[in-house]
Amino acid sequence: MNELLTTPGVRADVWLWAARFFKTRALAKEAIVGGKIELNDAACKPAKPVHVGDRLKITRGEERFVAVVAALSEKRGPAPEARKLYTETEESVAERERQREDRRLTGGALLRPEGKPDKHARRLIQDLKKTL
């Protein structure tokens, strides 16, 4: 990341990859095409240039980030360097913390059984699977 760009902009999919929001550029492009990324409160395309000061809304699974572009880079580097490419808004950080706490208190909304099913329950499960 030593080479921060002074060009007018970087492709959105490349910047998201360099900032480590997505593991590959293809995943970043897929998220953009799928409508998971908004640039300055508008729809975004993978080749749309990102500039310093732009506001990105990023949805990744259940996580939602609102980040302001602080620097540009086309190269992916270590995570501490990637964090210097953006600043996350206070509201975004607070909302993610609130959601994390909700998931922790509700157990991730998963209903877990008390224990292993007994012989009768296993047979009912097997019969149900056969009918599906």
N, C-alpha and C positions, 0 to 999 in steps of 0.2 A: 503494500500500500504506500510505498514511498513516493509513488508517482501519482499524486493527486492532480486531476486534470484541470486545466484552465480553459478548456473548450466550452462552448456555449451550453452543452448538455450531453447526457449519456442516455442511451436507450433504457427505458424503464425496466425491462426484464434483466438487463445486464446489471443495473444498479441494485435491484433487489437481490440478485445472486451475490454480488460483491459485498453487500451489507449483511449477508448471511441470514436473510429472512427465509430463503429457500435453498435447499441443498444443491440443486442443479438449475441451470438456466432454463431447461425444458419445463421444470416444475413451476418456475416463476412465470414463464410464458403461459402455461396452462391455467394458472391462477388468474392472470390478467384477462385471458380470453373468457374464462368462466365468470368474470364479473366480481372477483374477490378483491380487486384493487381499485381504489378511486384516487385520482390525482387532482388535487384542488377541487374536490367535491363534484367531479365529473368522471364519466367513464374513461377508461384508459386503454390504449393499445400497446402491444409489446415494443414497438419501435418509437413510441412517443418519447421525446427527450425530457429528461428530468433535470431541473435546474436547482441551484442552491436557493433555499427559501420555500420550495414547493412543499405542499402538505399532502402526505399519503395516508390513506385509510387502508389498512391491510387486515384481511380476515384470513386466519390460518387455523382451520379446525374450529374449536370453540374460542380461541384467542382472537382478540381484536386489538390492533395497535393503531395509534394515530401518531405519526412521526413527521417531523420537519427535517427536510434534507439540509445537512450542515456542510457536507463536502461531497465531491464527485469522485468516483473511481471506476475503472473498468476491470480492475484486477482484484481477485479475491485473496484476502490475506488472513492473518490470524484474527480471532474473535475480538480481542481488545482493540485492534486497529479498526475493525469493521464497525464497532460501536461508536467510533468517532465520526462516522459518516452521517449520523442522524441524531436527533434529540427527540425523545418521546415526550409527549405533552403530559402535564401533571394529571389531567382528567383521565387520560388513557391508563397511566400507571395505577391510579386509584381504582378505576373500574376493573382492571385485571386482578388487582389484589382482592377486591370485593368478590369477584367471581371465583377466585381460587379458594377463598374462605367458605363460600357457599358450597362448593364442590366437596370441601373437606368435611363440612358439617352434615351434608346429606349423603356422604359416602359415594359421591359421584353419580347419584341417582340409580345405583345398581341395587337390585334386590338379590341378596345373597342367601342361599339356603342355610339352614341351621347346621346341617351336616350332610353326610353322604346319603343317597337314597337307599332305602331298604330293598329287599328282593321284590316285593310287590310293586313299589314305585318304579324300579328299573324296568320291570316288564311292561308297565303302563307307558313308560317313555319309549321303549322299543316298539310297542304297538303303534304309538303315535307317529314315530318316524316312518314306519311301514306305510301308513296311510298317506303320508305326504309325498 
